[in-house]
Amino acid sequence: MQQQGVEQLVEQVAQKLGRGLSLEDLDGVLLAYSSNQSHADRVRVNFLLSKKVPADVSAWQLSHGIATAVRPVVVPANQDLGMLGRVCVPLMVRGFRVGYLWVQQDSADENPTAILTQLPAVNHELEMLSGLLLDSNTAESEFRRGREREFLAACAGESNAVAAVAGWKEVQGRGPWQMVTVLDAEGWAGGPDPIASTLIHRSAALQATIGVDAALFSAGTETHAAVLFRELSGRANHAQVLVHYQLELAKRSGRPVHRVILGISEGFGRPRELAGAYRQSKVAAQAAAVDPQLGELVDCRATGMYQLLASAGGGAGAWADAGSVYFRMLEDHDRNGELIPVLELLYDNDGSVQDVATKLHLHRSSIYNRLGRIRQLLGVDPLKGMARLELHSALKMRRWAGRPRI
């Protein structure tokens, strides 16, 4: 980060506003502050000394919605904390959250409207400040961007890029490896700005893998992130990345993130196998997105038939129509959605009526009743032979048709 430039801009804004300012990153760490301050409250003094927002102060600030705000937020005084009123200015670049600028009121009685009225006059400085922060807390340097482009090209199978990545010091001699696709199951389509979406995934992946020695390199795309791991038998490191990625993604996008998936490839020992492993990891993430029973940490070998559906290819509409007479009959008569969920759960739980009844919060007799209705409708036993294979396949095809396009 160009620290001198950041500090100078904070001082310029403070002078224009005639107020005390502090600048913090998304984790509440002090980045810069203004020198002129006529009425510094206890919170500000402690913050400047410790360089970190205390947990109780952070909770008070977050309770007023600063983490999701895109415009200035008034945070009222809190006498218990020794805190005067403040205005929080979220610093954004193309919808990407890079930090917070805090403007303290001069006294507890001051109307924050005065600050809000002044802020448009410093918009230019705030935009410049946001740009400098972007360079710092996302490793948004041309060198990093170039390496990520090369890495993604290698994932796409470009031979020159594969050779280059194989020679990186963090990769060479550290195999066998495995590829991981990190996917937001609900928000994978991103926003209206693909550049901002890519930046969010890039930064979330970078921050989520810091300190995880097994994560060798990460890159972001518009819809997901790709991470190269050393091959591991356990999943503790993967779980750590998942949790941190979910937190970082919510923090940077300013929206709730409910379910993040890690699709994990088989291990591979030769760099030229990178592209195939990347495909495996994407299929695992896509399968888990449409079939939640697979969980959030998903090995490609655990995705069953979805591997076959993916290998068969097809465009965006592929597999939307399973072509099964029995399945079409079932769909046409299952207007209330009572039969198909029962049948799929029976297939996925080895025909255990008790397990299905437990999961659907129904009595076993209700499951038997619905199974009997299916037998009567189709004229075959759906739990036996070719009819079972056909119907189970059709159910998975229908799910796969709704997969994220990544």
TINUVO-754013 format. One record per residue (C-alpha): residue number from 1; residue in three letters; x, y, z. Coordinates in steps of 0.05 Angstrom, whole numbers, plus 32768, in hexadecimal, padded with zeros to 4 digits. Each point is the difference from the previous one (the first is absolute). Example, Ala and Ser with C-alpha at 12.3 -4.5 7.8 and 13.67 -1.06 7.14 Angstrom:
<atoms>
ATOM,nr,rest,c1,c2,c3
ATOM,1,ALA,80F6,7FA6,809C
ATOM,2,SER,801B,8045,7FF3
</atoms>
This chain:
<atoms>
ATOM,nr,rest,c1,c2,c3
ATOM,1,MET,8000,8000,8000
ATOM,2,GLN,8018,8046,7FF1
ATOM,3,GLN,7FFC,8013,8049
ATOM,4,GLN,8017,8048,7FF7
ATOM,5,GLY,7FCA,800B,7FCC
ATOM,6,VAL,7FCA,7FE2,802E
ATOM,7,GLU,8015,802A,803B
ATOM,8,GLN,8003,8040,7FD6
ATOM,9,LEU,7FBA,7FF3,7FE4
ATOM,10,VAL,7FE4,7FF4,8046
ATOM,11,GLU,8020,8042,8017
ATOM,12,GLN,7FE3,8024,7FC3
ATOM,13,VAL,7FBA,7FE6,800D
ATOM,14,ALA,8006,8012,804B
ATOM,15,GLN,8014,8047,7FEF
ATOM,16,LYS,7FC8,8009,7FCF
ATOM,17,LEU,7FCD,7FE5,8031
ATOM,18,GLY,8020,801F,803D
ATOM,19,ARG,7FF7,7FC0,8027
ATOM,20,GLY,8027,7FC5,801C
ATOM,21,LEU,8004,7FC3,7FD3
ATOM,22,SER,8018,7FB9,8006
ATOM,23,LEU,8008,7FCD,7FC9
ATOM,24,GLU,7FFA,7FB5,800D
ATOM,25,ASP,8001,7FC1,7FD5
ATOM,26,LEU,7FC8,7FCD,7FFE
ATOM,27,ASP,801B,7FDC,803D
ATOM,28,GLY,8000,803F,802C
ATOM,29,VAL,804B,800D,7FFC
ATOM,30,LEU,8016,8049,8000
ATOM,31,LEU,801F,8015,7FBE
ATOM,32,ALA,8005,804C,8009
ATOM,33,TYR,7FE4,803A,8029
ATOM,34,SER,7FFF,804B,7FFE
ATOM,35,SER,802B,8029,802F
ATOM,36,ASN,7FCD,8037,800E
ATOM,37,GLN,7FCB,7FED,8032
ATOM,38,SER,7FE2,8031,8032
ATOM,39,HIS,7FD4,7FCF,8025
ATOM,40,ALA,801B,7FB9,7FFF
ATOM,41,ASP,7FD4,7FD0,8027
ATOM,42,ARG,8019,7FC3,8027
ATOM,43,VAL,7FF3,7FD0,7FC7
ATOM,44,ARG,8029,8029,7FCF
ATOM,45,VAL,803A,8007,8030
ATOM,46,ASN,8002,7FB6,800F
ATOM,47,PHE,7FFA,7FEF,7FB6
ATOM,48,LEU,803B,802C,7FED
ATOM,49,LEU,8029,7FDF,8037
ATOM,50,SER,7FED,7FB7,7FF4
ATOM,51,LYS,7FF7,8005,7FB4
ATOM,52,LYS,7FC5,7FD0,8004
ATOM,53,VAL,7FB5,800B,800C
ATOM,54,PRO,7FEC,7FDD,8041
ATOM,55,ALA,7FCB,7FC9,7FFC
ATOM,56,ASP,7FCA,8028,8026
ATOM,57,VAL,800A,803D,7FD4
ATOM,58,SER,8000,7FD6,7FC1
ATOM,59,ALA,7FBF,7FDE,8015
ATOM,60,TRP,7FDF,8045,800B
ATOM,61,GLN,8017,8018,7FBC
ATOM,62,LEU,7FEB,7FC0,7FDC
ATOM,63,SER,7FBB,8002,8021
ATOM,64,HIS,7FF2,803F,7FD6
ATOM,65,GLY,800B,7FDC,7FBE
ATOM,66,ILE,8044,801A,7FEB
ATOM,67,ALA,8015,7FBC,7FE3
ATOM,68,THR,7FCA,8002,7FCB
ATOM,69,ALA,7FF9,804C,7FF6
ATOM,70,VAL,8013,8021,7FBF
ATOM,71,ARG,7FF3,8047,8018
ATOM,72,PRO,8016,8025,803F
ATOM,73,VAL,7FE2,7FE5,8041
ATOM,74,VAL,7FF3,8027,803F
ATOM,75,VAL,8017,7FDB,803E
ATOM,76,PRO,7FE4,8021,803E
ATOM,77,ALA,8026,800E,8040
ATOM,78,ASN,8008,7FCB,8035
ATOM,79,GLN,800D,801B,8046
ATOM,80,ASP,8011,7FBB,801C
ATOM,81,LEU,8038,7FF9,7FCE
ATOM,82,GLY,8017,8048,8007
ATOM,83,MET,7FF0,800C,7FB8
ATOM,84,LEU,7FE7,803F,7FDD
ATOM,85,GLY,7FD5,7FFB,7FC2
ATOM,86,ARG,8021,7FF0,7FBE
ATOM,87,VAL,7FF2,7FFA,7FB6
ATOM,88,CYS,801D,7FC3,7FDE
ATOM,89,VAL,8011,8008,7FB6
ATOM,90,PRO,8006,7FBC,7FDD
ATOM,91,LEU,8038,8005,7FCC
ATOM,92,MET,7FEC,7FDB,7FC1
ATOM,93,VAL,801F,7FF1,7FBD
ATOM,94,ARG,7FD1,7FE4,7FCB
ATOM,95,GLY,7FD5,7FE3,8037
ATOM,96,PHE,803C,7FE3,8024
ATOM,97,ARG,8008,8013,8049
ATOM,98,VAL,8047,8015,8011
ATOM,99,GLY,7FFB,8024,8043
ATOM,100,TYR,7FDC,8032,802D
ATOM,101,LEU,800D,804A,800C
ATOM,102,TRP,7FE6,8018,8043
ATOM,103,VAL,7FEC,8049,800C
ATOM,104,GLN,7FF7,8010,804A
ATOM,105,GLN,7FCE,8034,8018
ATOM,106,ASP,801C,8038,802A
ATOM,107,SER,7FCF,7FF4,8039
ATOM,108,ALA,7FC8,7FD0,8013
ATOM,109,ASP,7FCD,8036,7FF1
ATOM,110,GLU,8016,8010,7FB9
ATOM,111,ASN,7FD0,7FEE,7FC8
ATOM,112,PRO,8022,7FCE,7FD0
ATOM,113,THR,7FDB,8022,7FC7
ATOM,114,ALA,8037,8034,7FFE
ATOM,115,ILE,8034,7FCA,7FF0
ATOM,116,LEU,7FD3,7FDF,7FCC
ATOM,117,THR,7FF8,8044,7FDE
ATOM,118,GLN,804B,800A,7FFC
ATOM,119,LEU,8013,7FBC,7FE3
ATOM,120,PRO,7FEF,800D,7FB7
ATOM,121,ALA,8036,8035,7FFF
ATOM,122,VAL,8036,7FCB,800C
ATOM,123,ASN,7FE6,7FCB,7FCF
ATOM,124,HIS,803E,8006,7FD4
ATOM,125,GLU,802F,7FF4,803B
ATOM,126,LEU,7FD6,7FC5,8017
ATOM,127,GLU,8004,7FE0,7FBB
ATOM,128,MET,804C,8009,8000
ATOM,129,LEU,8005,7FE3,8046
ATOM,130,SER,7FD5,7FC4,7FEC
ATOM,131,GLY,802E,7FF3,7FC5
ATOM,132,LEU,803E,8001,802C
ATOM,133,LEU,7FE0,7FCF,8031
ATOM,134,LEU,7FED,7FD2,7FC7
ATOM,135,ASP,804A,7FFB,7FED
ATOM,136,SER,8012,7FEE,8047
ATOM,137,ASN,7FCE,7FD0,801E
ATOM,138,THR,7FF2,7FD5,7FC3
ATOM,139,ALA,8046,7FF8,7FE4
ATOM,140,GLU,7FE3,8021,7FC3
ATOM,141,SER,8044,800A,7FDF
ATOM,142,GLU,800F,7FF4,7FB7
ATOM,143,PHE,8031,7FC9,8015
ATOM,144,ARG,7FCA,7FDB,8027
ATOM,145,ARG,7FCD,8009,7FC8
ATOM,146,GLY,8031,7FE5,7FCE
ATOM,147,ARG,800E,7FC2,802A
ATOM,148,GLU,7FB6,7FF3,800A
ATOM,149,ARG,7FF3,8005,7FB5
ATOM,150,GLU,8039,7FCF,7FF4
ATOM,151,PHE,7FE5,7FD0,8035
ATOM,152,LEU,7FB9,8001,7FE2
ATOM,153,ALA,801D,7FF5,7FBB
ATOM,154,ALA,8024,7FC3,801C
ATOM,155,CYS,7FBE,7FE9,801E
ATOM,156,ALA,7FE2,8006,7FBA
ATOM,157,GLY,8037,7FD2,7FE5
ATOM,158,GLU,802D,8032,7FDB
ATOM,159,SER,8043,7FDC,7FFC
ATOM,160,ASN,802D,803E,8006
ATOM,161,ALA,7FDA,8016,803E
ATOM,162,VAL,8004,7FBA,801E
ATOM,163,ALA,804B,8000,7FF6
ATOM,164,ALA,8007,8045,8020
ATOM,165,VAL,7FD6,7FEF,803D
ATOM,166,ALA,8026,7FBF,8009
ATOM,167,GLY,803F,8029,8009
ATOM,168,TRP,7FE5,802F,8035
ATOM,169,LYS,8025,7FF9,8042
ATOM,170,GLU,7FC0,7FF4,8027
ATOM,171,VAL,7FED,7FC8,7FD1
ATOM,172,GLN,8040,7FDE,7FE9
ATOM,173,GLY,8012,7FC3,8029
ATOM,174,ARG,7FC2,8006,802C
ATOM,175,GLY,7FD4,7FCC,7FDF
ATOM,176,PRO,7FD7,7FD7,7FFD
ATOM,177,TRP,7FCA,8036,7FFC
ATOM,178,GLN,7FB5,8006,7FFD
ATOM,179,MET,7FD3,8036,7FE4
ATOM,180,VAL,7FC8,8020,8027
ATOM,181,THR,7FC6,8028,7FE5
ATOM,182,VAL,7FE0,802F,8033
ATOM,183,LEU,7FB8,8012,7FEF
ATOM,184,ASP,7FCB,802B,8020
ATOM,185,ALA,7FC5,7FD1,7FF7
ATOM,186,GLU,7FCC,8037,7FFD
ATOM,187,GLY,8025,803D,7FE5
ATOM,188,TRP,802D,7FDF,7FCC
ATOM,189,ALA,7FE2,8029,7FC7
ATOM,190,GLY,801E,803F,801E
ATOM,191,GLY,7FE7,8047,7FF5
ATOM,192,PRO,7FF7,802C,7FC4
ATOM,193,ASP,804A,8012,7FFE
ATOM,194,PRO,802B,7FC3,7FED
ATOM,195,ILE,8040,8025,8011
ATOM,196,ALA,7FE8,800E,8047
ATOM,197,SER,7FE8,7FB8,8008
ATOM,198,THR,8044,7FE6,7FEB
ATOM,199,LEU,8023,802F,802F
ATOM,200,ILE,7FD5,7FEA,803B
ATOM,201,HIS,800F,7FB6,7FF4
ATOM,202,ARG,804A,800E,7FF5
ATOM,203,SER,8007,8027,8040
ATOM,204,ALA,7FD5,7FD0,8029
ATOM,205,ALA,802A,7FC5,7FE9
ATOM,206,LEU,8041,8024,800D
ATOM,207,GLN,7FEC,8014,8047
ATOM,208,ALA,7FE1,7FBC,800F
ATOM,209,THR,8040,7FDA,7FEF
ATOM,210,ILE,8031,802D,8026
ATOM,211,GLY,8024,7FD5,8034
ATOM,212,VAL,7FE8,7FBF,7FE1
ATOM,213,ASP,8041,7FE0,7FEA
ATOM,214,ALA,7FDE,7FCA,7FD8
ATOM,215,ALA,7FDE,8035,7FD4
ATOM,216,LEU,8035,8010,7FCC
ATOM,217,PHE,7FDE,8033,7FD3
ATOM,218,SER,7FBA,801C,7FF4
ATOM,219,ALA,7FDD,8027,7FC9
ATOM,220,GLY,7FBA,801C,7FF8
ATOM,221,THR,7FCF,8000,7FC7
ATOM,222,GLU,7FBE,8021,7FF6
ATOM,223,THR,7FDA,7FC5,801E
ATOM,224,HIS,8031,7FDC,802F
ATOM,225,ALA,8047,7FF8,8018
ATOM,226,ALA,8034,7FCB,7FEF
ATOM,227,VAL,8034,7FEA,8032
ATOM,228,LEU,803B,7FD2,7FF7
ATOM,229,PHE,800D,7FD5,803E
ATOM,230,ARG,8035,7FCE,8012
ATOM,231,GLU,7FDB,7FBD,8001
ATOM,232,LEU,7FE6,7FF2,8046
ATOM,233,SER,7FDE,7FC4,801D
ATOM,234,GLY,7FDA,8028,8034
ATOM,235,ARG,7FD2,803B,7FF6
ATOM,236,ALA,8011,802E,803B
ATOM,237,ASN,8025,8031,7FD3
ATOM,238,HIS,7FC7,8000,7FCE
ATOM,239,ALA,7FCE,800D,8037
ATOM,240,GLN,8029,803B,8018
ATOM,241,VAL,8001,801F,7FBB
ATOM,242,LEU,7FB6,7FF5,7FF8
ATOM,243,VAL,7FEF,8025,8041
ATOM,244,HIS,802F,8039,7FF1
ATOM,245,TYR,7FE9,8006,7FB8
ATOM,246,GLN,7FB7,8005,8016
ATOM,247,LEU,8012,8038,8031
ATOM,248,GLU,802C,8025,7FCE
ATOM,249,LEU,7FCC,7FFB,7FC9
ATOM,250,ALA,7FC9,801C,802C
ATOM,251,LYS,802E,8037,8019
ATOM,252,ARG,8014,8016,7FBA
ATOM,253,SER,7FBE,7FF8,7FDC
ATOM,254,GLY,7FD6,801E,8037
ATOM,255,ARG,7FCB,7FC9,7FFE
ATOM,256,PRO,7FF2,7FC0,8027
ATOM,257,VAL,8024,7FC1,7FE7
ATOM,258,HIS,7FDB,7FC3,8019
ATOM,259,ARG,8023,7FC5,7FDE
ATOM,260,VAL,8046,7FFA,7FE3
ATOM,261,ILE,8016,7FBF,7FDF
ATOM,262,LEU,8046,7FE4,7FF5
ATOM,263,GLY,8004,7FD0,7FC6
ATOM,264,ILE,803F,7FD6,8007
ATOM,265,SER,8023,7FDA,7FC8
ATOM,266,GLU,8027,7FC0,8003
ATOM,267,GLY,804A,8008,800E
ATOM,268,PHE,802F,8007,7FC4
ATOM,269,GLY,804B,7FFD,7FFB
ATOM,270,ARG,800E,801D,7FBB
ATOM,271,PRO,7FF4,8049,7FEE
ATOM,272,ARG,7FDF,7FEE,7FBE
ATOM,273,GLU,7FC8,7FE0,8028
ATOM,274,LEU,7FED,8043,801E
ATOM,275,ALA,7FC8,800F,7FCF
ATOM,276,GLY,7FDF,7FBC,800A
ATOM,277,ALA,8003,8009,804C
ATOM,278,TYR,7FE1,8046,7FF9
ATOM,279,ARG,7FC6,7FE2,7FD9
ATOM,280,GLN,7FF7,7FCB,8036
ATOM,281,SER,7FFD,8035,8036
ATOM,282,LYS,7FCD,802A,7FD9
ATOM,283,VAL,7FD3,7FC4,7FF6
ATOM,284,ALA,8003,7FF0,804A
ATOM,285,ALA,7FED,8048,8012
ATOM,286,GLN,7FC7,8001,7FCC
ATOM,287,ALA,7FE5,7FBD,8018
ATOM,288,ALA,7FFF,8017,8049
ATOM,289,ALA,7FDD,8040,7FEB
ATOM,290,VAL,7FC5,7FDA,7FE3
ATOM,291,ASP,8001,7FC6,8031
ATOM,292,PRO,800A,801A,8047
ATOM,293,GLN,8005,7FBA,801E
ATOM,294,LEU,8047,7FFD,7FE5
ATOM,295,GLY,8014,8035,8033
ATOM,296,GLU,8031,803A,7FFB
ATOM,297,LEU,8044,7FDD,7FFD
ATOM,298,VAL,7FF6,7FD3,7FC3
ATOM,299,ASP,8032,7FD1,7FE1
ATOM,300,CYS,7FF3,7FF4,7FB7
ATOM,301,ARG,7FFE,7FB5,800A
ATOM,302,ALA,7FC5,8009,802F
ATOM,303,THR,7FD4,8021,7FCB
ATOM,304,GLY,7FEA,7FBE,7FE1
ATOM,305,MET,7FD7,8006,7FC1
ATOM,306,TYR,800E,804A,7FF9
ATOM,307,GLN,8045,7FEE,7FE7
ATOM,308,LEU,7FE0,7FDA,7FC6
ATOM,309,LEU,7FD0,8038,7FF0
ATOM,310,ALA,8039,8032,7FFE
ATOM,311,SER,802B,7FD3,7FD4
ATOM,312,ALA,7FC7,7FFA,7FCE
ATOM,313,GLY,8004,804B,7FF3
ATOM,314,GLY,7FC6,8027,7FE3
ATOM,315,GLY,7FED,8049,7FFF
ATOM,316,ALA,7FDA,802A,8032
ATOM,317,GLY,7FBF,7FDA,7FF4
ATOM,318,ALA,801F,7FBA,8001
ATOM,319,TRP,7FDC,7FCE,802D
ATOM,320,ALA,7FC5,802E,800B
ATOM,321,ASP,7FD4,7FC9,7FE1
ATOM,322,ALA,8013,7FBB,801A
ATOM,323,GLY,7FD8,7FDE,7FC9
ATOM,324,SER,7FE4,7FCC,8031
ATOM,325,VAL,7FB7,7FEC,7FF6
ATOM,326,TYR,7FFA,7FEA,8048
ATOM,327,PHE,801E,8041,801A
ATOM,328,ARG,7FD2,802B,7FD4
ATOM,329,MET,7FC3,7FDA,801A
ATOM,330,LEU,8018,800C,8047
ATOM,331,GLU,800B,804A,7FF4
ATOM,332,ASP,7FBC,8009,7FDF
ATOM,333,HIS,7FDB,7FE1,803B
ATOM,334,ASP,802A,801C,8039
ATOM,335,ARG,7FE0,8045,8001
ATOM,336,ASN,800A,800A,804B
ATOM,337,GLY,8048,7FE8,8003
ATOM,338,GLU,7FF0,7FC6,802E
ATOM,339,LEU,801A,7FC5,7FD7
ATOM,340,ILE,8042,8014,7FDF
ATOM,341,PRO,8024,8017,8040
ATOM,342,VAL,7FED,7FBF,8023
ATOM,343,LEU,8019,7FD6,7FC5
ATOM,344,GLU,8043,8025,7FFB
ATOM,345,LEU,800D,7FFA,804A
ATOM,346,LEU,7FF1,7FB6,7FFE
ATOM,347,TYR,8033,7FF7,7FC8
ATOM,348,ASP,8034,802B,8024
ATOM,349,ASN,7FF5,7FDB,8043
ATOM,350,ASP,8004,7FB8,7FE7
ATOM,351,GLY,7FB5,7FF7,8003
ATOM,352,SER,7FFC,800E,804B
ATOM,353,VAL,7FB8,8015,800E
ATOM,354,GLN,8012,8014,8047
ATOM,355,ASP,8038,802F,7FEA
ATOM,356,VAL,7FD2,8021,7FCD
ATOM,357,ALA,7FC8,8007,8033
ATOM,358,THR,8031,8021,8031
ATOM,359,LYS,801B,8031,7FCD
ATOM,360,LEU,7FBA,8014,7FE8
ATOM,361,HIS,7FE2,8001,8046
ATOM,362,LEU,7FCB,7FCE,7FEB
ATOM,363,HIS,7FE6,7FBE,801B
ATOM,364,ARG,8019,7FC1,7FDE
ATOM,365,SER,7FB9,7FF0,7FEA
ATOM,366,SER,7FFF,8041,7FD8
ATOM,367,ILE,803F,7FEA,7FDB
ATOM,368,TYR,7FE2,7FBC,7FF0
ATOM,369,ASN,7FC0,8021,7FE9
ATOM,370,ARG,8024,802E,7FCF
ATOM,371,LEU,802B,7FC7,7FE7
ATOM,372,GLY,7FC1,7FD8,7FF3
ATOM,373,ARG,7FE3,803A,7FD8
ATOM,374,ILE,803F,8002,7FD5
ATOM,375,ARG,7FFC,7FB5,7FF3
ATOM,376,GLN,7FB7,8006,7FEC
ATOM,377,LEU,800D,803C,7FD3
ATOM,378,LEU,803C,7FE2,7FDB
ATOM,379,GLY,7FEB,7FB7,8000
ATOM,380,VAL,8046,7FEB,8016
ATOM,381,ASP,8026,7FFB,8042
ATOM,382,PRO,802B,8040,8001
ATOM,383,LEU,8030,7FDF,8032
ATOM,384,LYS,8015,7FC7,7FD2
ATOM,385,GLY,8029,7FF3,7FC2
ATOM,386,MET,8001,802B,7FC3
ATOM,387,ALA,7FC6,802C,8018
ATOM,388,ARG,8029,8015,803C
ATOM,389,LEU,803E,800E,7FD6
ATOM,390,GLU,7FD7,8029,7FCE
ATOM,391,LEU,7FDB,8029,8034
ATOM,392,HIS,803D,800D,802C
ATOM,393,SER,8027,8016,7FC2
ATOM,394,ALA,7FC8,802E,7FEA
ATOM,395,LEU,7FFD,8020,8044
ATOM,396,LYS,804A,800F,7FFF
ATOM,397,MET,7FFC,8019,7FB9
ATOM,398,ARG,7FCB,8032,8014
ATOM,399,ARG,802C,8019,8039
ATOM,400,TRP,803D,8005,7FD3
ATOM,401,ALA,7FD9,802A,7FCE
ATOM,402,GLY,7FFC,8036,8035
ATOM,403,ARG,804A,8001,8011
ATOM,404,PRO,8028,8041,8005
ATOM,405,ARG,8021,8011,7FBE
ATOM,406,ILE,8048,800C,8015
</atoms>
